[in-house]
Amino acid sequence: MAGVMRAAVAAGCVGAVVAGGAGYFLLHPPSATEAADKPVKLVELIGAKYPMGQTAEALEAPQQGAPDVTRVRQGTEVQVVGIVAGDGWYQLELPDKRLAYVPVGAIPAAASPPAAPAAAAPAPAATPPAPAPAAAASVTPVPPPPAAQVPPAQTAAVAPAAPPPPDSVPPPPAPGEQPSIPVPPVVTFSDAHDVMRVVNPTAVYLKPDRQAPQAYPVGVGTVVYVIARSTDGNWAWVNTADNAQAYIPTSDIAP
């Protein structure tokens, strides 16, 4: 009877060891080395290069604790092969053709597909080339006119004021006496082909007179194309954006 009891106790101990051993394997997952030997399933192919959003270790397997392959610094472009099943890891192809894995959070740029390229704008219609220095600004609110529109030397006169009523006209001056009514100045121009830049806030005027109506104001840095200059050096003849005749003070522009 004592021998039977000892056999039962021994059997119970063996069962406890076996059960305990089974419990050990159930509570501990496979090691990183074992995980690296398993085939990796990609649920989405990417096949594009993206910069690293942060410095990270590239691992041999898509699992924390897997052996390191290399460290990839932030900003380095890497070839992203695809997304591993579970959506937590990217599979990379390193320059030496080895495969490695990083968490998806390490490459945020790969989370969304690249934007479609914008449609190419239609080519503009051909226009005659205009003379301009290499440093001329790309945006010219006052564009140069075509060469055929450059006028020869012309005379622009300031329109006189309306004549006064006959009863208010003073008598003519005596010989040698200066007239009491000022004569409006006449401004003459000669050809010029200069590209200038506005250096003081100013405006283009409809006549070579600061009291004349303004076509529109122009700011500092605006590039203007001068087609003629006044002989007194005070005014530059330019064309407005709609190719209308206009004038700008030469004191407000410079090469």
C-alpha positions as CSV (number, residue, x, y, z in Angstrom):
1,M,0.0,0.0,0.0
2,A,2.9,2.4,0.8
3,G,4.4,1.6,-2.6
4,V,1.2,2.5,-4.4
5,M,1.1,5.9,-2.6
6,R,4.7,6.6,-3.5
7,A,4.0,5.9,-7.2
8,A,1.0,8.2,-7.2
9,V,3.0,11.0,-5.7
10,A,5.8,10.5,-8.2
11,A,3.2,10.6,-11.1
12,G,1.8,13.8,-9.7
13,C,5.1,15.5,-9.6
14,V,5.9,14.5,-13.1
15,G,2.6,15.9,-14.3
16,A,3.2,19.2,-12.5
17,V,6.6,19.5,-14.2
18,V,5.1,18.8,-17.6
19,A,2.3,21.2,-16.9
20,G,4.7,23.8,-15.6
21,G,6.9,23.4,-18.7
22,A,3.9,23.8,-21.0
23,G,2.9,26.9,-19.1
24,Y,6.4,28.4,-19.6
25,F,6.2,28.0,-23.4
26,L,2.7,29.4,-23.5
27,L,3.7,32.5,-21.5
28,H,6.9,33.3,-23.4
29,P,6.7,34.2,-27.2
30,P,9.3,33.1,-29.7
31,S,12.6,35.0,-29.5
32,A,13.6,37.7,-32.0
33,T,15.9,35.3,-33.8
34,E,13.0,32.8,-34.3
35,A,10.8,35.7,-35.6
36,A,13.5,36.7,-38.0
37,D,13.4,33.3,-39.6
38,K,9.7,33.5,-40.3
39,P,8.6,34.8,-43.7
40,V,7.4,38.4,-43.7
41,K,4.0,39.2,-45.3
42,L,3.5,42.6,-46.9
43,V,0.0,43.9,-47.0
44,E,0.8,47.0,-49.2
45,L,3.6,47.7,-51.7
46,I,5.0,51.2,-51.8
47,G,8.3,51.0,-53.8
48,A,9.3,54.7,-53.3
49,K,12.0,56.7,-51.5
50,Y,11.1,58.8,-48.4
51,P,13.2,60.7,-45.9
52,M,13.5,59.4,-42.4
53,G,11.5,61.5,-40.0
54,Q,13.8,60.6,-37.1
55,T,16.9,58.6,-36.4
56,A,16.1,54.9,-35.9
57,E,17.6,51.5,-35.8
58,A,16.8,49.3,-38.9
59,L,16.2,45.7,-37.5
60,E,16.4,42.3,-39.0
61,A,12.8,41.5,-38.3
62,P,9.6,43.6,-37.8
63,Q,9.7,43.1,-34.0
64,Q,11.1,45.0,-31.1
65,G,14.2,43.3,-29.8
66,A,15.3,42.0,-33.2
67,P,19.0,42.4,-34.0
68,D,20.1,45.7,-35.4
69,V,21.1,45.9,-39.1
70,T,22.2,49.5,-39.1
71,R,21.3,53.0,-37.8
72,V,19.6,55.4,-40.3
73,R,19.8,59.1,-39.5
74,Q,17.0,61.6,-39.7
75,G,16.6,63.0,-43.2
76,T,18.3,60.1,-45.0
77,E,16.2,58.9,-48.0
78,V,15.4,55.2,-47.8
79,Q,13.7,52.9,-50.3
80,V,10.4,51.8,-48.7
81,V,9.4,48.4,-50.1
82,G,6.0,48.1,-48.4
83,I,4.0,47.8,-45.2
84,V,4.3,44.7,-43.1
85,A,1.1,42.8,-42.0
86,G,-0.2,44.5,-38.9
87,D,0.5,48.0,-40.2
88,G,3.2,48.7,-37.6
89,W,6.4,48.2,-39.7
90,Y,7.9,49.3,-43.0
91,Q,10.2,47.0,-44.9
92,L,13.2,48.8,-46.3
93,E,15.7,47.9,-49.0
94,L,19.2,49.1,-47.9
95,P,21.8,50.3,-50.4
96,D,23.5,46.9,-50.1
97,K,20.2,45.2,-51.1
98,R,19.6,43.8,-47.6
99,L,16.1,44.0,-46.1
100,A,15.5,45.8,-42.8
101,Y,12.5,47.0,-40.8
102,V,11.6,50.2,-39.0
103,P,8.4,51.3,-37.2
104,V,6.0,53.3,-39.4
105,G,6.3,56.3,-37.1
106,A,10.0,56.7,-38.2
107,I,8.9,57.6,-41.7
108,P,5.8,59.8,-41.5
109,A,6.2,61.0,-45.1
110,A,5.3,57.5,-46.4
111,A,2.0,57.5,-44.6
112,S,0.1,59.2,-47.4
113,P,0.5,58.7,-51.2
114,P,2.6,61.4,-53.1
115,A,0.6,64.2,-54.6
116,A,-0.2,64.0,-58.3
117,P,2.0,66.2,-60.4
118,A,0.4,69.5,-61.5
119,A,-0.7,69.8,-65.1
120,A,1.8,71.6,-67.2
121,A,0.7,75.2,-68.0
122,P,0.2,75.9,-71.7
123,A,3.1,77.6,-73.4
124,P,2.6,81.4,-73.7
125,A,2.3,82.9,-77.2
126,A,5.5,84.1,-78.7
127,T,6.3,87.7,-78.2
128,P,9.1,89.9,-79.6
129,P,12.1,89.9,-77.3
130,A,12.6,93.1,-75.4
131,P,16.1,94.5,-74.4
132,A,16.7,94.1,-70.7
133,P,19.9,93.7,-68.6
134,A,20.6,90.3,-66.9
135,A,19.7,91.7,-63.5
136,A,16.2,92.9,-64.6
137,A,13.4,91.8,-62.3
138,S,11.1,89.0,-63.6
139,V,7.9,91.0,-62.8
140,T,7.7,94.3,-64.6
141,P,4.4,96.2,-63.9
142,V,5.4,98.6,-66.7
143,P,6.4,96.2,-69.6
144,P,8.6,97.3,-72.5
145,P,6.7,98.1,-75.7
146,P,7.5,96.2,-78.9
147,A,10.4,97.6,-80.9
148,A,8.0,98.8,-83.7
149,Q,6.2,101.0,-81.1
150,V,9.3,102.9,-79.9
151,P,8.5,106.5,-81.1
152,P,11.0,108.9,-82.7
153,A,11.9,112.1,-81.0
154,Q,8.7,113.9,-80.2
155,T,7.4,116.9,-78.4
156,A,4.9,116.7,-75.5
157,A,3.4,119.9,-74.4
158,V,1.5,120.6,-71.2
159,A,-2.0,121.7,-72.3
160,P,-2.6,125.3,-71.3
161,A,-5.5,126.3,-69.1
162,A,-8.7,127.5,-70.5
163,P,-8.5,131.1,-71.7
164,P,-10.0,133.7,-69.3
165,P,-13.2,135.7,-70.3
166,P,-12.5,138.6,-72.7
167,D,-13.3,141.2,-70.1
168,S,-10.5,139.8,-67.8
169,V,-7.7,139.8,-70.3
170,P,-5.0,142.3,-69.2
171,P,-3.5,144.7,-71.8
172,P,-0.5,143.5,-73.7
173,P,2.9,144.2,-72.1
174,A,5.0,147.1,-73.1
175,P,8.0,146.5,-75.3
176,G,10.7,144.8,-73.2
177,E,8.3,144.1,-70.3
178,Q,7.9,140.5,-69.2
179,P,4.3,139.1,-69.8
180,S,2.2,138.8,-66.7
181,I,0.6,135.5,-67.7
182,P,3.0,132.6,-67.5
183,V,3.4,130.6,-70.7
184,P,3.0,126.8,-70.2
185,P,6.4,125.0,-70.7
186,V,7.0,122.8,-73.7
187,V,8.8,119.6,-72.9
188,T,10.8,118.0,-75.7
189,F,12.0,114.4,-75.7
190,S,14.7,112.4,-77.5
191,D,14.9,108.6,-78.0
192,A,16.2,106.3,-75.2
193,H,16.2,102.6,-74.7
194,D,16.9,102.1,-71.0
195,V,15.7,99.7,-68.4
196,M,15.4,101.6,-65.0
197,R,14.3,100.7,-61.5
198,V,12.1,102.9,-59.3
199,V,14.0,104.1,-56.2
200,N,11.4,106.4,-54.6
201,P,7.6,105.8,-54.3
202,T,6.1,107.7,-57.2
203,A,3.5,107.4,-60.0
204,V,3.3,107.5,-63.8
205,Y,1.6,110.7,-65.0
206,L,-0.5,111.2,-68.1
207,K,1.6,114.4,-68.8
208,P,5.1,115.4,-67.9
209,D,3.8,117.5,-65.0
210,R,3.5,116.5,-61.4
211,Q,0.1,118.3,-61.3
212,A,-1.2,116.1,-64.2
213,P,-3.5,113.1,-63.6
214,Q,-1.7,109.9,-62.6
215,A,-2.1,106.6,-64.5
216,Y,-1.3,104.6,-61.4
217,P,1.3,104.6,-58.5
218,V,4.4,102.5,-58.7
219,G,6.5,101.2,-55.7
220,V,10.2,101.0,-55.1
221,G,11.9,98.2,-57.0
222,T,9.4,98.3,-60.0
223,V,11.3,98.0,-63.3
224,V,10.3,100.5,-66.1
225,Y,11.3,100.7,-69.7
226,V,12.2,104.2,-70.8
227,I,11.6,104.9,-74.5
228,A,12.5,108.6,-74.4
229,R,13.9,111.2,-72.1
230,S,13.1,114.9,-71.9
231,T,15.9,117.3,-73.0
232,D,15.8,119.0,-69.6
233,G,16.5,115.6,-67.9
234,N,13.4,115.8,-65.6
235,W,11.1,113.3,-67.2
236,A,11.2,109.8,-68.7
237,W,8.7,108.7,-71.3
238,V,7.4,105.2,-70.6
239,N,4.5,102.9,-71.6
240,T,1.9,101.8,-69.1
241,A,0.8,98.2,-68.8
242,D,-1.9,98.8,-71.5
243,N,0.7,100.4,-73.8
244,A,-0.7,103.9,-73.1
245,Q,1.6,106.9,-73.2
246,A,2.8,108.1,-69.7
247,Y,5.6,109.8,-67.9
248,I,7.7,109.4,-64.7
249,P,10.1,111.8,-63.0
250,T,13.7,110.8,-63.6
251,S,14.5,111.8,-60.0
252,D,12.5,108.7,-58.9
253,I,14.3,106.1,-61.1
254,A,17.8,104.9,-61.4
255,P,19.7,102.1,-63.4
